[in-house]
Amino acid sequence: MEIRIGIQNVSRELMVETNQTSDEVVATVTEALKGGTLDLTDTKGRRIIVPAGSLGYIDIGEEAKRRVGFGD
């Protein structure tokens, strides 16, 4: 699933590809907004940590669909 994160006072958005479901991402974002940090792990195992007070928006894409053809 692809997630785009807008951060206040930063012109570029963060693009994160994760194996989490949309419900798991929503739960993680909701918990972060209560105070603290947004902590996500991408498909390659890298962690992305953003202070919740700096979040501008979160765009949660569709669930990953099975790819056709050659892939990584």
Secondary structure as UniProt FT lines:
FT   STRAND          2..7
FT   TURN            8..9
FT   STRAND          14..17
FT   HELIX           22..33
FT   STRAND          37..41
FT   TURN            43..44
FT   STRAND          47..51
FT   HELIX           52..54
FT   STRAND          55..60
//
